[in-house]
Amino acid sequence: MAAGKARNLGIDILCCLGVMMLLCLQYIDAIGYFEEPVASWSYAAPIAWRMFCLSGAAVLSAGTGYILSSKKYTAGYFKIFIRLLYVYVVCSLVAILMRLTLLQEEMTFPEILQAFLRFKTTDTSSFAGMYFGILLAAPFLNAAIQGLPNRNARLLFLCLTTAFGTLQPILYIEGIYLLPEWCLGLFPVAAYVAGAYLKRYLKKRHIPVFLLAMLVLIAAETAIVTWTSLPEQKLFCPWLDSLATFPAFGIALCLLGLFHSKKNGKSSVHRFFAGAAGGALAALLLGDPLIDIAMAAVTERFPDPDIRYWVGLAIVPVLFILCCVLGLMLQLPLLGIRSLLRSAEAETEEDEEEKPKKKRSKGEVSMPERVHTKPGPRLTASDDRHSIKVPVTEPETELTMTQPTAELPPGLKEVELPPEPSPAPEPEPEPAPEPELPPEPPKPAYKPKHGADAEIPDEEPAAPAEPRYQPTLEEILRMTPGEDD
C-alpha cells in the first residue's frame, strides 16, 4: 500500500468484510452448531447467517476485480508477489507452529511441505491460494475484457463465465451433476469479471434496489435449505457442497453495488482500512488456528450453543484486527530490506547525476523538456496525454585541449615558478574644477509697480545704425542748378 496513494474507502471496507465473512464461516463450523439435528424452523436464522457468510469468497474476488480492472501486463506488476510470497511463507510457518505447539497436532515434514505447496496449512489458506490465482490471471483477464468491442460483448462474456462458474452445483438431479467439475474453477473468474464490469458501467448507487435483491436472495436460499434439511434432520443441501452457488454470487454483487463509489481519498480513515485490506492475506492464514485456540475459552464461557453462535459476531472482528496487526509486524524485516535497497538505488542515482553530462554536438538543437501540442489557457495534470517528451541537451561549453608534458630525464624534476606579480592599478584622473561664476547683483527688496519709481523692464540695446553718406563738394556743385537752368 502506498502511503500517499488515493484509496477507495468503500472497496477497502468490502474486502475487509469479505475476509471476516470467511472467518465467520470457519467459526460457525468450529463450534459445531450444525452437527445437532435441524428439527424446526427456529434454525432458519443461523442458516441465513451461514448463507450470507458463504458469499465471502465471491466478495473477495469481486473486490479484487474492481481494484485491478485497469492493470496491464508489465514486469513491475508481478513485483507485488515478492511481498505476498514473503507474507505467505512467514504466516504459514507461524500457523504451523501454533498447530504443533498450542493445538498439539502431529505433522511430518512431507505433510508440512505438501501443506505449503497445496495451500493446506490451515482450513482458510485455500482462499489464499484462490487469491494468488486471481492476481496471476488479472492482467490477462483485463486484456480479454478490454479487447471486446462494446458493452454487449462484455456483458455476454460475464454471463458465460457466471453460468459455467455458478450453475454447476445447482444443476443437480438424483446425485448427478449436469455440468463437469472443472466449471467450479471458473467461479473466482466470474466474480472478478463481474467486479470489473460493475466498476466500468455502474454509474450510480441504487441502494434500495441492491438491498432488496440481497434480502430476497438470502430469504429464498434460507427457505430452500431449511426445507430440504428438515426431513433429513440435519443440514443437507447440494448447494453446500461447494462455495460456487448462484445465490452467494448474487449476494456478493449486491454488496459490491452497495459499497460502490467513484470517490477516492487520502485521509487517515482511508489509510487505516487500506492497511486492513492489505493484511487480509495474513488474516486468512492466521485466523483459523487462532479461532481453534480461542474455542476452548468460548465453549467454557458460553455453554449454550445458541448464545455461542451469535458471540462470534464480536469475536471474529477482534481476531481479524489481531491477525492484520500481526501480519504487519511480520512484514517489518521485509520493509527494512526494501528501504535499504531504495536508499542504495538513490545513492547510485546521485552518483550518476554527478558524472559529467554528455556534451551537445554541433548538429543537435536544444529543445524544452516538454512540448505541448494542445493549445489552451492553462495546462493541468490531465493534459499529459497531449504532450510529448524529448531529450534535453546541455548548452555548449568552452572546449580546451591539453597536451601531456614530456617526460623529464632522470635527475631533473619539475619546479613550479612563482606567479607573475599583477600590475599595479593606474590612478584615476582627478576631476577638473568647475569654473567660478560671477556673483549675481543684489536685487532690491522694494519693487514699485507704478509711478516714477516703477521698474522699467530691461530692453535689449538696438543695433548701431550705419553712417549716412556725405556727398563731396564736386557732387554738391554738380547737383546745384546753374544760372542757365
Secondary structure in CASP SS format (residue, H / E / C, confidence):
PFRMAT SS
TARGET T0000
AUTHOR 0000-0000-0000
METHOD secondary structure of the structure
MODEL  1
M C 1.00
A C 1.00
A C 1.00
G C 1.00
K C 1.00
A C 1.00
R E 1.00
N C 1.00
L H 1.00
G H 1.00
I H 1.00
D H 1.00
I H 1.00
L H 1.00
C H 1.00
C H 1.00
L H 1.00
G H 1.00
V H 1.00
M H 1.00
M H 1.00
L H 1.00
L H 1.00
C H 1.00
L H 1.00
Q H 1.00
Y H 1.00
I H 1.00
D H 1.00
A H 1.00
I H 1.00
G C 1.00
Y H 1.00
F H 1.00
E H 1.00
E C 1.00
P C 1.00
V C 1.00
A C 1.00
S C 1.00
W H 1.00
S H 1.00
Y H 1.00
A H 1.00
A H 1.00
P H 1.00
I H 1.00
A H 1.00
W H 1.00
R H 1.00
M H 1.00
F H 1.00
C H 1.00
L C 1.00
S C 1.00
G H 1.00
A H 1.00
A H 1.00
V H 1.00
L H 1.00
S H 1.00
A H 1.00
G H 1.00
T H 1.00
G H 1.00
Y H 1.00
I H 1.00
L H 1.00
S C 1.00
S C 1.00
K C 1.00
K C 1.00
Y C 1.00
T C 1.00
A C 1.00
G C 1.00
Y H 1.00
F H 1.00
K H 1.00
I H 1.00
F H 1.00
I H 1.00
R H 1.00
L H 1.00
L H 1.00
Y H 1.00
V H 1.00
Y H 1.00
V H 1.00
V H 1.00
C H 1.00
S H 1.00
L H 1.00
V H 1.00
A H 1.00
I H 1.00
L H 1.00
M H 1.00
R H 1.00
L H 1.00
T H 1.00
L C 1.00
L C 1.00
Q C 1.00
E C 1.00
E C 1.00
M C 1.00
T C 1.00
F H 1.00
P H 1.00
E H 1.00
I H 1.00
L H 1.00
Q H 1.00
A H 1.00
F H 1.00
L H 1.00
R C 1.00
F C 1.00
K C 1.00
T C 1.00
T C 1.00
D C 1.00
T C 1.00
S H 1.00
S H 1.00
F H 1.00
A H 1.00
G H 1.00
M H 1.00
Y H 1.00
F H 1.00
G H 1.00
I H 1.00
L H 1.00
L H 1.00
A H 1.00
A H 1.00
P H 1.00
F H 1.00
L H 1.00
N H 1.00
A H 1.00
A H 1.00
I H 1.00
Q H 1.00
G C 1.00
L C 1.00
P C 1.00
N C 1.00
R H 1.00
N H 1.00
A H 1.00
R H 1.00
L H 1.00
L H 1.00
F H 1.00
L H 1.00
C H 1.00
L H 1.00
T H 1.00
T H 1.00
A H 1.00
F H 1.00
G H 1.00
T H 1.00
L C 1.00
Q C 1.00
P C 1.00
I C 1.00
L C 1.00
Y E 1.00
I E 1.00
E C 1.00
G C 1.00
I E 1.00
Y E 1.00
L C 1.00
L C 1.00
P C 1.00
E H 1.00
W H 1.00
C H 1.00
L H 1.00
G H 1.00
L H 1.00
F H 1.00
P H 1.00
V H 1.00
A H 1.00
A H 1.00
Y H 1.00
V H 1.00
A H 1.00
G H 1.00
A H 1.00
Y H 1.00
L H 1.00
K H 1.00
R H 1.00
Y H 1.00
L C 1.00
K C 1.00
K C 1.00
R C 1.00
H C 1.00
I H 1.00
P H 1.00
V H 1.00
F H 1.00
L H 1.00
L H 1.00
A H 1.00
M H 1.00
L H 1.00
V H 1.00
L H 1.00
I H 1.00
A H 1.00
A H 1.00
E H 1.00
T H 1.00
A H 1.00
I H 1.00
V H 1.00
T H 1.00
W H 1.00
T H 1.00
S H 1.00
L C 1.00
P C 1.00
E C 1.00
Q C 1.00
K C 1.00
L C 1.00
F C 1.00
C C 1.00
P H 1.00
W H 1.00
L H 1.00
D H 1.00
S C 1.00
L C 1.00
A C 1.00
T C 1.00
F H 1.00
P H 1.00
A H 1.00
F H 1.00
G H 1.00
I H 1.00
A H 1.00
L H 1.00
C H 1.00
L H 1.00
L H 1.00
G H 1.00
L H 1.00
F H 1.00
H C 1.00
S C 1.00
K C 1.00
K C 1.00
N C 1.00
G E 1.00
K C 1.00
S C 1.00
S H 1.00
V H 1.00
H H 1.00
R H 1.00
F H 1.00
F H 1.00
A H 1.00
G H 1.00
A H 1.00
A H 1.00
G H 1.00
G C 1.00
A H 1.00
L H 1.00
A H 1.00
A H 1.00
L H 1.00
L H 1.00
L H 1.00
G H 1.00
D H 1.00
P H 1.00
L H 1.00
I H 1.00
D H 1.00
I H 1.00
A H 1.00
M H 1.00
A H 1.00
A H 1.00
V H 1.00
T H 1.00
E H 1.00
R H 1.00
F C 1.00
P C 1.00
D C 1.00
P H 1.00
D H 1.00
I H 1.00
R H 1.00
Y H 1.00
W H 1.00
V H 1.00
G H 1.00
L H 1.00
A H 1.00
I H 1.00
V H 1.00
P H 1.00
V H 1.00
L H 1.00
F H 1.00
I H 1.00
L H 1.00
C H 1.00
C H 1.00
V H 1.00
L H 1.00
G H 1.00
L H 1.00
M H 1.00
L H 1.00
Q C 1.00
L H 1.00
P H 1.00
L H 1.00
L H 1.00
G H 1.00
I H 1.00
R H 1.00
S H 1.00
L H 1.00
L H 1.00
R H 1.00
S H 1.00
A H 1.00
E H 1.00
A H 1.00
E H 1.00
T H 1.00
E H 1.00
E H 1.00
D H 1.00
E H 1.00
E H 1.00
E H 1.00
K C 1.00
P C 1.00
K C 1.00
K C 1.00
K C 1.00
R C 1.00
S C 1.00
K C 1.00
G C 1.00
E C 1.00
V C 1.00
S C 1.00
M C 1.00
P C 1.00
E C 1.00
R E 1.00
V E 1.00
H E 1.00
T C 1.00
K C 1.00
P C 1.00
G C 1.00
P C 1.00
R C 1.00
L C 1.00
T C 1.00
A H 1.00
S H 1.00
D H 1.00
D H 1.00
R H 1.00
H H 1.00
S E 1.00
I E 1.00
K E 1.00
V C 1.00
P C 1.00
V C 1.00
T C 1.00
E C 1.00
P C 1.00
E C 1.00
T C 1.00
E C 1.00
L C 1.00
T C 1.00
M C 1.00
T C 1.00
Q C 1.00
P C 1.00
T C 1.00
A C 1.00
E C 1.00
L C 1.00
P C 1.00
P C 1.00
G C 1.00
L C 1.00
K C 1.00
E C 1.00
V C 1.00
E C 1.00
L C 1.00
P C 1.00
P C 1.00
E C 1.00
P C 1.00
S C 1.00
P C 1.00
A C 1.00
P C 1.00
E C 1.00
P C 1.00
E C 1.00
P C 1.00
E C 1.00
P C 1.00
A C 1.00
P C 1.00
E C 1.00
P C 1.00
E C 1.00
L C 1.00
P C 1.00
P C 1.00
E C 1.00
P C 1.00
P C 1.00
K C 1.00
P C 1.00
A C 1.00
Y C 1.00
K C 1.00
P C 1.00
K C 1.00
H C 1.00
G C 1.00
A C 1.00
D C 1.00
A C 1.00
E C 1.00
I C 1.00
P C 1.00
D C 1.00
E C 1.00
E C 1.00
P C 1.00
A C 1.00
A C 1.00
P C 1.00
A C 1.00
E C 1.00
P C 1.00
R C 1.00
Y C 1.00
Q C 1.00
P C 1.00
T C 1.00
L H 1.00
E H 1.00
E H 1.00
I H 1.00
L H 1.00
R H 1.00
M H 1.00
T C 1.00
P C 1.00
G C 1.00
E C 1.00
D C 1.00
D C 1.00
END
